[in-house]
Amino acid sequence: MSDAICLTRVYDAHAPFSPHTFLIDRLWPRGISKARLEGVAWFKDVAPSSDLRKWFHAEPERWAEFVDYYRNELAQGDACDRLLTLLKQKKKIVLLYGSKDAQHNHAIVLRDYLSEQLSR
């Protein structure tokens, strides 16, 4: 099911955007105008909390712990509900993130979390 979820670094994304494209960072990406992302929904509530984000960025070797903490945050809230609804309707979603690290970022955790929720 993860093929229904596309991850793209926001700096590599260009219009036109598919109807279900979401910016999932808590902070607006530096150097990107709002006009450039016209049509993209900003889902900052699905991003890691500010405290968790700062904690992880201070020491990236905490990746495994970050994954656990972020998954816990996702499970505690309802920020994923709209994304899950779209996926259950067989819609493809695009998640835009700003991190330079394509292997260790919250978009990967969110994609995996959403996929697991769908398979339940």
Secondary structure, DSSP 8 states (H G I E B T S, - for coil): -GGGEEEEEGGG--SS--TTEEE--SS--TT--TTTTTT-EE-GGGS--HHHHHHHHH-GGGHHHHHHHHHHHHHHSSTTHHHHHHHHTT--EEEEE--S-SSSSHHHHHHHHHHHHHT-
